[in-house]
């Protein structure tokens, strides 16, 4: 609308080079009319807009052209700013999508991994770590953390390199029950499998010992 008004003003400035506006008033009826020519006989005439000089008209034309050019430049700047903002928004959206995919595909950054780490810390801080039950709970928490933080493929590789069926803590061999691995689900510790005891084995309240110094669960 602004451009249309400026264009109309520019056209009028060129069309009415010698334009003059007169106010004509009929003394009998009081009717008022405006004209760029001359008032009718018997009416009073008053100049509303004087006749402009060619210099003034040229100046008005130049002002109208400058206003149109400034409006065009503002519109171009606004369009360029909107385009740049749209590009930045699209780049940020792609970056957020990539970050979401990375987090969702990295087991080490998953909520399950963080939860298993906290559980392992709690189990490790429990008293009586030298007992068979405490070692079994610690082993189960450790394997659960490995499963959640490494993923099923990484956990399987660790299990192949470590082997199944037992683990060594310090200088003593401690029996660890086999673990059923179910990806993304809690590790299930099966009941302890009875271990055959050789002749001459002696047992106390917690464990049994044979003549070779081996330790067995009671």
C-alpha positions as CSV (number, residue, x, y, z in Angstrom):
1,X,0.0,0.0,0.0
2,X,2.8,2.4,0.8
3,X,4.6,1.7,-2.5
4,X,1.3,2.2,-4.3
5,X,0.7,5.6,-2.6
6,X,4.3,6.7,-3.4
7,X,3.9,5.7,-7.0
8,X,0.6,7.6,-7.2
9,X,2.2,10.6,-5.7
10,X,5.1,10.4,-8.2
11,X,2.6,10.1,-11.1
12,X,0.6,13.1,-9.9
13,X,3.7,15.1,-9.5
14,X,4.5,14.5,-13.2
15,X,0.9,14.9,-14.4
16,X,0.1,18.2,-12.6
17,X,3.2,20.3,-13.3
18,X,1.4,23.5,-12.9
19,X,-1.4,22.2,-10.6
20,X,-3.3,24.8,-8.5
21,X,-6.1,24.1,-6.1
22,X,-8.9,26.7,-5.6
23,X,-11.7,26.7,-3.0
24,X,-14.9,28.1,-4.6
25,X,-17.8,29.1,-2.3
26,X,-21.3,30.1,-3.5
27,X,-22.4,33.0,-1.3
28,X,-26.1,32.3,-1.9
29,X,-26.1,28.6,-0.9
30,X,-22.8,28.2,0.9
31,X,-21.8,25.3,-1.3
32,X,-18.1,24.7,-1.5
33,X,-16.3,23.2,-4.5
34,X,-12.6,22.7,-5.3
35,X,-11.0,23.1,-8.7
36,X,-7.6,23.3,-10.4
37,X,-9.0,25.7,-12.9
38,X,-11.1,28.8,-12.1
39,X,-14.2,29.3,-10.0
40,X,-17.6,30.1,-11.5
41,X,-18.7,33.7,-11.8
42,X,-20.3,35.0,-8.6
43,X,-18.5,32.6,-6.3
44,X,-15.7,33.5,-4.0
45,X,-12.3,31.9,-4.7
46,X,-9.6,31.1,-2.2
47,X,-6.3,29.5,-3.1
48,X,-5.9,26.3,-1.2
49,X,-2.6,25.2,-2.8
50,X,-0.6,27.7,-4.7
51,X,0.8,27.0,-8.1
52,X,4.2,25.2,-7.8
53,X,7.3,26.2,-9.6
54,X,9.1,23.6,-11.9
55,X,11.9,23.4,-9.3
56,X,9.5,22.5,-6.5
57,X,7.9,19.8,-8.7
58,X,11.3,18.4,-9.6
59,X,12.2,18.2,-6.0
60,X,9.0,16.4,-5.1
61,X,9.6,13.9,-7.9
62,X,13.1,13.3,-6.5
63,X,11.8,12.8,-3.0
64,X,9.1,10.3,-4.3
65,X,11.8,8.3,-6.2
66,X,14.1,8.3,-3.1
67,X,11.2,7.1,-0.9
68,X,10.4,4.3,-3.3
69,X,14.0,3.2,-3.5
70,X,14.3,3.2,0.3
71,X,11.2,1.1,0.6
72,X,12.5,-1.4,-2.0
73,X,15.8,-1.7,-0.1
74,X,14.0,-2.2,3.2
75,X,11.9,-5.0,1.7
76,X,15.0,-6.7,0.2
77,X,16.7,-6.5,3.6
78,X,13.7,-7.9,5.4
79,X,13.4,-10.8,2.9
80,X,17.2,-11.6,3.2
81,X,16.9,-11.6,7.1
82,X,13.9,-13.9,7.0
83,X,15.8,-16.3,4.6
84,X,18.9,-16.3,6.8
85,X,16.8,-16.9,9.9
86,X,15.0,-19.8,8.2
87,X,18.3,-21.4,7.3
88,X,19.6,-21.0,10.9
89,X,16.4,-22.6,12.2
90,X,16.8,-25.5,9.8
91,X,20.5,-26.1,10.7
92,X,19.6,-26.1,14.4
93,X,16.8,-28.5,13.8
94,X,19.1,-30.9,11.9
95,X,21.7,-30.6,14.7
96,X,19.2,-31.4,17.4
97,X,18.0,-34.4,15.3
98,X,21.6,-35.7,14.9
99,X,22.2,-35.2,18.7
100,X,19.1,-37.2,19.5
101,X,20.1,-40.0,17.2
102,X,23.6,-40.2,18.7
103,X,22.2,-40.3,22.3
104,X,19.6,-42.9,21.4
105,X,22.2,-45.2,19.7
106,X,25.0,-44.9,22.3
107,X,24.4,-47.3,25.2
108,X,27.0,-45.5,27.3
109,X,24.8,-42.4,27.3
110,X,21.5,-44.2,28.0
111,X,19.4,-43.8,31.2
112,X,19.7,-47.6,31.7
113,X,23.5,-47.3,31.8
114,X,23.4,-44.4,34.4
115,X,20.9,-46.4,36.5
116,X,23.1,-49.6,36.4
117,X,26.2,-47.5,37.4
118,X,24.4,-46.2,40.4
119,X,23.3,-49.7,41.4
120,X,26.8,-51.0,41.1
121,X,28.1,-48.2,43.3
122,X,25.5,-49.0,45.9
123,X,26.3,-52.8,45.9
124,X,30.0,-52.1,46.1
125,X,29.4,-49.9,49.2
126,X,27.5,-52.6,51.0
127,X,29.3,-54.1,54.1
128,X,30.5,-57.6,54.1
129,X,32.1,-57.7,50.7
130,X,34.1,-60.8,51.6
131,X,31.0,-63.0,51.8
132,X,29.8,-65.3,49.1
133,X,26.4,-63.5,48.8
134,X,27.9,-60.1,48.6
135,X,30.3,-61.2,45.8
136,X,27.4,-62.8,43.9
137,X,25.4,-59.5,44.1
138,X,28.5,-57.5,43.1
139,X,29.1,-59.8,40.1
140,X,25.5,-59.5,39.0
141,X,25.5,-55.7,39.3
142,X,28.8,-55.5,37.3
143,X,27.4,-57.6,34.5
144,X,24.2,-55.7,34.4
145,X,26.1,-52.4,34.1
146,X,28.3,-53.9,31.3
147,X,25.1,-55.0,29.5
148,X,23.5,-51.6,29.7
149,X,26.6,-49.5,29.0
150,X,28.1,-51.7,26.2
151,X,25.0,-53.0,24.5
152,X,24.2,-56.6,23.7
153,X,27.0,-56.9,21.1
154,X,29.7,-55.4,23.4
155,X,28.6,-57.4,26.3
156,X,28.7,-60.6,24.3
157,X,32.3,-59.8,23.3
158,X,33.3,-59.1,26.9
159,X,31.7,-62.4,28.0
160,X,33.6,-64.3,25.3
161,X,36.9,-62.9,26.4
162,X,36.1,-63.5,30.1
163,X,34.5,-66.9,29.9
164,X,31.6,-68.1,31.9
165,X,31.0,-70.0,35.2
166,X,33.5,-68.4,37.6
167,X,35.5,-65.3,38.6
168,X,38.5,-64.7,40.7
169,X,38.5,-62.1,43.5
170,X,41.8,-61.4,45.2
171,X,43.6,-64.7,45.8
172,X,40.5,-66.9,46.3
173,X,38.4,-68.6,43.7
174,X,34.7,-67.7,44.3
175,X,32.0,-69.6,42.5
176,X,29.6,-67.2,40.6
177,X,26.3,-68.7,39.3
178,X,25.7,-68.5,35.6
179,X,23.9,-65.4,34.3
180,X,21.0,-65.4,31.8
181,X,21.6,-62.4,29.4
182,X,18.5,-60.7,28.1
183,X,19.4,-57.4,26.3
184,X,17.9,-54.3,27.9
185,X,16.3,-56.4,30.8
186,X,17.5,-57.0,34.3
187,X,20.0,-59.8,34.6
188,X,18.5,-62.9,36.2
189,X,20.8,-64.8,38.6
190,X,19.9,-68.4,38.7
191,X,20.0,-70.4,42.0
192,X,23.4,-71.7,42.9
193,X,24.2,-75.0,41.4
194,X,25.4,-77.6,44.0
195,X,29.2,-78.2,43.6
196,X,30.4,-81.7,44.3
197,X,32.6,-81.8,47.3
198,X,35.6,-84.1,47.4
199,X,36.1,-86.4,50.4
200,X,37.5,-84.8,53.5
201,X,35.6,-81.5,52.9
202,X,34.8,-79.6,56.1
203,X,32.1,-76.9,56.3
204,X,31.3,-74.1,58.6
205,X,28.3,-71.8,58.7
206,X,29.2,-70.0,55.4
207,X,31.4,-72.2,53.2
208,X,33.3,-75.5,52.8
209,X,37.0,-76.2,52.5
210,X,38.7,-79.3,51.1
211,X,42.2,-80.6,51.8
212,X,43.7,-78.6,48.9
213,X,42.5,-75.3,50.2
214,X,39.6,-74.8,47.7
215,X,36.5,-73.0,48.8
216,X,32.9,-74.2,48.0
217,X,29.5,-72.7,48.8
218,X,27.7,-74.4,51.6
